[in-house]
Amino acid sequence: MASKLGEIVYVNGKYMDKKDAKISIFDRGFIFGDGIYEVVPIINSNLANKDDFWERFTRSLNEIEIKLNFTKEQVLEIIYNLIKKNNIIEGAVYLEITRGVAPRNFIFLDDLEPTFVSFVYECEILNNPLAKSGIKIISTDDLRWKRRDIKSVSLLAQCIAKTKAYKLGANECIMVENGHITEGGSSSFFIVKDDVLITKPLSNEILPGIRRKTILKIASKLNLKVDERNITLDEAYKANEVFMSAATWVLLPVIQIDDKSINGGKIGKWSKVLRDEYVKVIKKEVGLI
């Protein structure tokens, strides 16, 4: 789905036109992929799930020992300034923090000044047409590193896998490791079987998805049983329902995995109910209801 970038971006304390934005060629984010990022949905010119975003954002920074010299309030002020300057009603904000600039060396120093960049863009979230049509996905080997719980900017394996999916006419890929599905290329993965919601438990093998967290809370309120365990690809093929969640997707139903149709190519009951309930949660948070 196409998105439109905002014209004004943020780089190391300054707002500027995107064409003027520059970082050093010696930035460790550029040379080593030494940094973390976040994507936060914008609805009604407000942030959705902002508390959960901050918790994961700071956790990732702490895990790789980057010291952010900003408070939560200061970061939120930067984001809301970007939203206002670019007149974003619905879309997302991208934030990236790298360890900073230094001569190329695998060993990092503790006194570096982190690089902080951010931009916003427009995209359709609440009325995403894929929520009604469903998406097609493919399976691929999971070749990523072992700390997927950190939202690292090192995304080469995902780029390769998602490009493969795109070339095959699919919307997303799912990663398979040791016979089990870990997660999507940039999304969390769920199946429903016999009115039980199944998803992989949190560990270093997957990102602690913010949408995942909210979906499990909603499922509990709806008295939908949840089973956090490993899922095989064959189980996914035979599931009653499959869906995925991500920052700009909320929840999207899956109607096909590889060449296997899911639920006869129709969107399942729980996929629709959970998405509808999640949209209500978002609308309430951002002041739409």
PyMOL commands that set and color helices and strands:
alter all, ss='L'
color gray80, all
select helices_A, chain A and resi 18-20+28-32+50-63+72-85+130-133+156-167+210-221+233-237+263-265+269-285
alter helices_A, ss='H'
color red, helices_A
select strands_A, chain A and resi 4-5+8-11+14-17+35-43+46-47+90-98+115-122+135-141+172-177+180-184+188-193+196-199+225-228+241-246+250-257+260-261
alter strands_A, ss='S'
color yellow, strands_A
deselect
rebuild
show_as cartoon
